[in-house]
């Protein structure tokens, strides 16, 4: 599984798109208490929008399954995530630390992520139809490794400002989009 370049492109896409929102989870105390001025009992301001976005995106993905191709679902999710990070960046400068504006783009991001994620996971496990469990385990390993590296190395570098978080989310999302575009290009170049 790890010898397939397609695995690394798709797993990298999933990992970086996921990190685009998960960095806010890892930075939650700084984001909520320092930047938004909330109390330790008000973490729902972050986690309710994440949950609503994820549930809404998963529901939408289930409705789109079979109606849109896997590729179209991934691209739709990426468009929603791109709009989310663009609005999030603008709000980080225009209305820094204002609720609900600071968290609404994050709900849209998780909505788009949930739409793209299920299709990306299907693409990944389809790389080795006889070993789907192994591919899923390898993808889980890559995701856990990315989470660990982001939590220990990346998030402490960027959580000091709302703009730092927003720019990092945008950069991670952009890397995910680029990896997926590379995968799509390689898929077209592969012989039938």
PERAMO-V530812 format. One record per pair of residues at least 24 apart in sequence whose ideal C-beta (glycine too) atoms are under 10 Angstrom apart, sorted by the first residue. I is the first residue (numbers start at 0). GAP is how many residues later the second one is. D is the distance in Angstrom with one decimal. If there is no record, write none. Layout:
I_GAP_D ; I_GAP_D
This chain:
0_123_9.3 ; 0_126_7.4 ; 0_127_6.2 ; 0_130_7.1 ; 0_133_5.8 ; 0_134_5.4 ; 0_135_9.7 ; 0_136_8.5 ; 0_137_4.5 ; 0_138_8.6 ; 0_140_9.8 ; 1_136_6.4 ; 1_139_9.2 ; 1_140_9.0 ; 3_120_9.9 ; 3_123_5.9 ; 3_124_7.9 ; 3_131_9.0 ; 3_134_9.6 ; 4_177_9.4 ; 4_178_8.9 ; 4_181_7.4 ; 5_117_8.5 ; 5_118_8.6 ; 5_120_9.9 ; 5_121_5.8 ; 5_176_9.9 ; 5_177_6.4 ; 5_180_6.9 ; 5_181_7.9 ; 5_184_8.9 ; 6_117_6.9 ; 6_120_5.7 ; 6_121_8.5 ; 6_128_7.1 ; 6_131_6.9 ; 6_132_7.8 ; 6_135_8.5 ; 6_176_10.0 ; 7_130_10.0 ; 7_134_8.1 ; 7_171_8.5 ; 7_175_9.4 ; 8_114_9.8 ; 8_115_9.9 ; 8_169_9.7 ; 8_170_5.1 ; 8_171_7.4 ; 8_172_9.5 ; 8_173_5.7 ; 8_174_4.1 ; 8_175_9.3 ; 8_176_9.8 ; 8_177_7.2 ; 8_178_9.6 ; 9_64_9.6 ; 9_110_6.0 ; 9_111_8.8 ; 9_113_5.6 ; 9_114_4.9 ; 9_115_9.8 ; 9_116_9.7 ; 9_117_7.4 ; 9_125_9.6 ; 9_129_8.0 ; 9_132_9.7 ; 9_169_7.8 ; 9_170_7.7 ; 9_173_5.9 ; 10_109_8.7 ; 10_110_9.9 ; 10_113_6.5 ; 10_116_9.7 ; 10_124_9.1 ; 10_127_7.3 ; 10_128_5.0 ; 10_129_9.5 ; 10_130_8.9 ; 10_131_4.4 ; 10_132_7.5 ; 10_134_9.9 ; 10_135_8.8 ; 10_168_9.0 ; 11_130_7.6 ; 11_134_8.5 ; 11_163_7.7 ; 11_164_7.5 ; 11_166_9.4 ; 11_167_4.7 ; 11_168_8.9 ; 11_170_9.2 ; 11_171_9.0 ; 12_61_8.0 ; 12_65_9.1 ; 12_103_8.4 ; 12_104_9.8 ; 12_107_6.0 ; 12_110_9.0 ; 12_111_9.2 ; 12_162_8.5 ; 12_163_4.9 ; 12_164_8.0 ; 12_165_8.7 ; 12_166_4.4 ; 12_167_4.5 ; 12_168_9.3 ; 12_169_8.9 ; 12_170_6.8 ; 13_60_9.9 ; 13_99_9.4 ; 13_102_8.4 ; 13_103_6.6 ; 13_106_5.0 ; 13_107_7.2 ; 13_109_9.4 ; 13_110_7.3 ; 13_125_6.8 ; 13_128_7.9 ; 13_129_6.7 ; 13_132_8.8 ; 13_162_7.6 ; 13_165_9.1 ; 13_166_9.3 ; 14_124_8.6 ; 14_127_5.7 ; 14_128_5.5 ; 14_129_9.4 ; 14_130_8.1 ; 14_131_3.9 ; 14_132_8.2 ; 14_134_9.5 ; 14_135_8.9 ; 14_157_8.9 ; 14_160_9.3 ; 14_161_7.8 ; 14_164_9.1 ; 15_130_7.5 ; 15_134_9.5 ; 15_155_8.8 ; 15_156_4.8 ; 15_157_7.3 ; 15_158_8.5 ; 15_159_4.5 ; 15_160_3.9 ; 15_161_8.7 ; 15_162_8.9 ; 15_163_6.7 ; 15_164_9.5 ; 16_57_9.3 ; 16_60_7.9 ; 16_61_7.6 ; 16_64_6.6 ; 16_92_9.1 ; 16_95_8.7 ; 16_96_5.9 ; 16_99_6.5 ; 16_100_7.4 ; 16_103_7.9 ; 16_155_7.3 ; 16_156_6.2 ; 16_157_10.0 ; 16_158_8.6 ; 16_159_3.8 ; 16_160_8.0 ; 16_162_8.9 ; 16_163_8.4 ; 17_92_9.8 ; 17_95_6.8 ; 17_98_9.9 ; 17_99_7.4 ; 17_102_9.7 ; 17_125_6.6 ; 17_128_7.4 ; 17_129_8.0 ; 17_132_9.3 ; 17_154_8.6 ; 17_158_8.3 ; 18_124_9.2 ; 18_127_6.0 ; 18_128_7.5 ; 18_130_9.0 ; 18_131_5.1 ; 18_132_9.7 ; 18_135_7.8 ; 18_136_9.3 ; 18_149_8.6 ; 18_150_8.3 ; 18_152_9.7 ; 18_153_4.7 ; 18_154_8.8 ; 18_156_8.9 ; 18_157_8.3 ; 19_61_6.6 ; 19_64_8.7 ; 19_65_7.0 ; 19_68_9.9 ; 19_86_9.7 ; 19_89_6.5 ; 19_90_9.6 ; 19_92_9.7 ; 19_93_7.5 ; 19_148_8.2 ; 19_149_4.6 ; 19_150_7.7 ; 19_151_8.4 ; 19_152_4.2 ; 19_153_4.3 ; 19_154_8.9 ; 19_155_8.9 ; 19_156_6.9 ; 20_29_7.0 ; 20_32_8.5 ; 20_33_9.1 ; 20_60_8.4 ; 20_63_8.8 ; 20_64_9.7 ; 20_84_10.0 ; 20_85_6.3 ; 20_86_9.7 ; 20_88_5.0 ; 20_89_5.5 ; 20_91_9.5 ; 20_92_6.1 ; 20_148_7.1 ; 20_151_8.9 ; 20_152_8.9 ; 21_28_9.5 ; 21_88_9.8 ; 21_91_9.5 ; 21_121_9.6 ; 21_124_8.7 ; 21_125_6.5 ; 21_128_6.9 ; 21_129_8.6 ; 21_133_9.0 ; 21_147_9.5 ; 21_150_9.0 ; 22_124_9.9 ; 22_127_6.1 ; 22_128_8.7 ; 22_131_6.9 ; 22_132_5.4 ; 22_135_7.3 ; 22_136_8.0 ; 22_141_9.8 ; 22_142_6.5 ; 22_145_5.9 ; 22_146_6.2 ; 22_149_7.1 ; 23_25_9.9 ; 23_26_7.9 ; 23_64_9.7 ; 23_78_9.9 ; 23_79_8.7 ; 23_82_6.0 ; 23_85_8.8 ; 23_86_9.7 ; 23_131_9.1 ; 23_135_9.1 ; 23_141_6.5 ; 23_142_9.6 ; 23_144_9.7 ; 23_145_7.3 ; 24_25_7.4 ; 24_81_9.8 ; 24_122_9.4 ; 24_125_10.0 ; 24_126_9.2 ; 24_130_9.3 ; 25_121_8.0 ; 25_124_6.5 ; 25_125_4.8 ; 25_126_9.3 ; 25_128_8.6 ; 25_129_4.5 ; 25_130_9.0 ; 25_133_8.0 ; 26_123_9.9 ; 26_124_9.3 ; 26_127_9.8 ; 26_128_5.2 ; 26_129_8.6 ; 26_131_7.7 ; 26_132_3.9 ; 26_133_9.4 ; 26_137_9.2 ; 26_138_6.1 ; 26_141_9.3 ; 27_127_10.0 ; 27_131_9.4 ; 28_130_8.8 ; 29_125_8.7 ; 29_126_9.2 ; 29_128_9.7 ; 29_129_4.3 ; 29_130_7.4 ; 29_131_9.4 ; 29_132_9.8 ; 29_134_9.9 ; 29_135_8.5 ; 30_66_9.7 ; 30_71_8.2 ; 30_72_9.0 ; 30_75_9.6 ; 30_128_6.9 ; 30_131_7.7 ; 30_134_6.5 ; 31_67_9.9 ; 31_70_9.3 ; 31_71_9.1 ; 33_63_9.3 ; 33_125_8.4 ; 33_126_8.6 ; 33_127_9.7 ; 33_128_9.7 ; 34_57_9.3 ; 34_61_7.6 ; 34_62_5.4 ; 34_67_7.6 ; 34_124_8.6 ; 34_125_9.1 ; 34_126_7.6 ; 34_127_5.1 ; 34_129_9.9 ; 34_130_8.0 ; 35_60_9.4 ; 35_61_5.2 ; 35_62_8.3 ; 35_63_6.4 ; 35_66_5.9 ; 35_67_8.2 ; 35_126_8.6 ; 36_60_6.6 ; 36_62_9.2 ; 37_59_9.7 ; 37_61_8.0 ; 41_57_9.4 ; 44_54_6.3 ; 44_55_7.8 ; 44_57_8.3 ; 44_58_5.8 ; 45_56_9.1 ; 45_57_6.0 ; 45_60_7.2 ; 45_61_9.9 ; 46_56_9.5 ; 46_59_10.0 ; 47_55_8.4 ; 47_59_8.5 ; 48_51_8.0 ; 48_53_9.8 ; 48_54_4.7 ; 48_55_6.7 ; 48_56_8.9 ; 48_57_5.4 ; 48_58_3.7 ; 48_59_8.8 ; 48_60_9.3 ; 48_61_7.5 ; 48_62_9.6 ; 49_53_8.5 ; 49_56_6.3 ; 49_57_7.0 ; 49_59_8.7 ; 49_60_5.1 ; 49_61_9.9 ; 49_63_9.8 ; 50_56_8.8 ; 50_59_8.1 ; 51_55_5.7 ; 51_58_8.1 ; 51_59_8.2 ; 52_27_9.5 ; 52_31_9.1 ; 52_50_9.9 ; 52_51_9.5 ; 52_52_9.8 ; 52_53_7.1 ; 52_54_3.9 ; 52_55_6.5 ; 52_56_6.8 ; 52_57_3.3 ; 52_58_4.1 ; 52_59_8.1 ; 52_60_7.8 ; 52_61_7.1 ; 53_53_8.8 ; 53_55_9.9 ; 53_56_4.7 ; 53_57_7.4 ; 53_59_7.5 ; 53_60_5.0 ; 53_63_9.1 ; 54_55_9.0 ; 54_56_8.9 ; 54_59_7.8 ; 55_51_8.1 ; 55_52_9.6 ; 55_54_8.4 ; 55_55_5.1 ; 55_58_7.4 ; 55_59_9.3 ; 56_50_9.5 ; 56_51_9.3 ; 56_52_9.4 ; 56_53_6.4 ; 56_54_4.0 ; 56_55_6.5 ; 56_56_6.5 ; 56_57_2.6 ; 56_58_4.9 ; 56_59_8.4 ; 56_60_8.0 ; 56_61_8.8 ; 57_52_9.7 ; 57_53_9.1 ; 57_55_9.8 ; 57_56_4.6 ; 57_57_8.1 ; 57_59_8.5 ; 57_60_7.2 ; 58_52_9.6 ; 58_55_8.4 ; 58_56_9.7 ; 59_51_7.3 ; 59_52_9.5 ; 59_54_7.5 ; 59_55_5.8 ; 60_50_9.7 ; 60_53_6.0 ; 60_54_4.8 ; 60_55_8.3 ; 60_56_7.8 ; 60_57_4.8 ; 60_58_7.3 ; 61_52_9.9 ; 61_53_9.9 ; 61_56_8.1 ; 62_52_10.0 ; 63_51_7.0 ; 63_54_9.2 ; 63_55_8.7 ; 64_53_7.6 ; 64_54_8.4 ; 64_57_9.1 ; 67_47_9.4 ; 67_51_8.7 ; 68_50_8.3 ; 69_46_9.6 ; 69_48_8.8 ; 69_49_4.1 ; 69_50_8.0 ; 69_51_9.7 ; 69_52_5.8 ; 69_53_5.8 ; 69_56_8.7 ; 70_48_7.5 ; 70_52_8.4 ; 70_109_9.0 ; 70_112_9.7 ; 70_113_6.9 ; 70_116_8.7 ; 71_43_10.0 ; 71_47_8.4 ; 72_42_5.7 ; 72_43_6.5 ; 72_44_9.4 ; 72_45_7.4 ; 72_46_4.1 ; 72_47_8.8 ; 72_49_9.2 ; 73_38_9.9 ; 73_41_8.0 ; 73_42_4.6 ; 73_43_8.8 ; 73_44_9.4 ; 73_45_4.9 ; 73_46_5.9 ; 73_48_9.9 ; 73_49_7.8 ; 73_102_9.8 ; 73_103_9.6 ; 73_106_6.2 ; 73_109_9.5 ; 73_110_8.8 ; 74_40_9.7 ; 74_41_8.0 ; 74_44_9.3 ; 74_102_9.1 ; 74_105_8.1 ; 74_106_9.6 ; 74_109_8.9 ; 75_36_7.4 ; 75_39_5.8 ; 75_40_7.4 ; 75_43_9.2 ; 76_32_9.6 ; 76_34_8.3 ; 76_35_4.3 ; 76_36_6.2 ; 76_37_7.5 ; 76_38_3.8 ; 76_39_2.7 ; 76_40_7.3 ; 76_41_9.1 ; 76_42_7.6 ; 76_43_8.6 ; 76_99_10.0 ; 76_103_9.9 ; 77_34_6.9 ; 77_35_9.2 ; 77_37_9.0 ; 77_38_6.0 ; 77_95_7.7 ; 77_96_9.9 ; 77_98_7.4 ; 77_99_5.3 ; 77_102_6.9 ; 77_103_9.3 ; 78_33_7.2 ; 78_36_9.6 ; 78_37_9.5 ; 78_98_9.5 ; 79_28_5.9 ; 79_29_7.5 ; 79_30_9.5 ; 79_31_6.0 ; 79_32_2.9 ; 79_33_8.2 ; 79_34_9.6 ; 79_35_6.9 ; 79_36_8.3 ; 80_24_9.7 ; 80_27_7.8 ; 80_28_5.3 ; 80_29_8.9 ; 80_30_8.8 ; 80_31_4.2 ; 80_32_6.2 ; 80_34_9.2 ; 80_35_7.4 ; 80_88_8.9 ; 80_89_9.5 ; 80_91_9.8 ; 80_92_5.2 ; 80_93_9.8 ; 80_95_8.0 ; 80_96_8.1 ; 81_27_9.4 ; 81_30_8.2 ; 81_88_8.5 ; 81_91_6.6 ; 81_92_8.3 ; 81_95_7.1 ; 82_25_6.7 ; 82_26_9.0 ; 82_29_7.9 ; 83_24_4.1 ; 83_25_4.0 ; 83_26_8.6 ; 83_27_8.2 ; 83_28_6.5 ; 83_29_9.1 ; 83_85_8.4 ; 83_86_9.4 ; 83_89_8.2 ; 84_24_6.9 ; 84_27_9.9 ; 84_81_7.0 ; 84_82_8.9 ; 84_83_9.8 ; 84_84_5.4 ; 84_85_4.2 ; 84_86_9.0 ; 84_87_8.9 ; 84_88_5.3 ; 84_89_8.3 ; 85_80_9.6 ; 85_84_7.6 ; 85_87_9.8 ; 86_79_9.6 ; 87_74_8.9 ; 87_75_9.8 ; 87_77_8.5 ; 87_78_4.8 ; 87_79_9.5 ; 87_81_6.6 ; 87_82_7.6 ; 88_73_9.6 ; 88_74_7.6 ; 88_76_10.0 ; 88_77_4.7 ; 88_78_6.8 ; 88_80_8.4 ; 88_81_6.0 ; 89_76_8.8 ; 90_71_8.4 ; 90_75_7.9 ; 91_69_8.0 ; 91_70_4.3 ; 91_71_4.7 ; 91_72_8.7 ; 91_73_7.5 ; 91_74_4.2 ; 91_75_8.2 ; 91_77_9.8 ; 92_69_8.5 ; 92_70_6.5 ; 92_73_8.6 ; 94_67_9.8 ; 95_65_8.6 ; 95_66_5.2 ; 95_67_7.9 ; 95_70_9.8 ; 96_65_6.5 ; 101_60_7.1 ; 101_63_9.9 ; 101_64_9.6 ; 104_61_8.5 ; 104_64_9.0 ; 105_63_8.6 ; 108_60_7.4 ; 108_64_7.9 ; 111_61_9.2 ; 112_60_9.2 ; 112_63_9.4 ; 115_60_8.6 ; 115_61_9.9 ; 115_64_8.5 ; 119_56_9.3 ; 119_60_7.8 ; 119_63_9.5 ; 122_57_9.4 ; 122_60_8.2 ; 122_64_9.4 ; 145_26_9.6
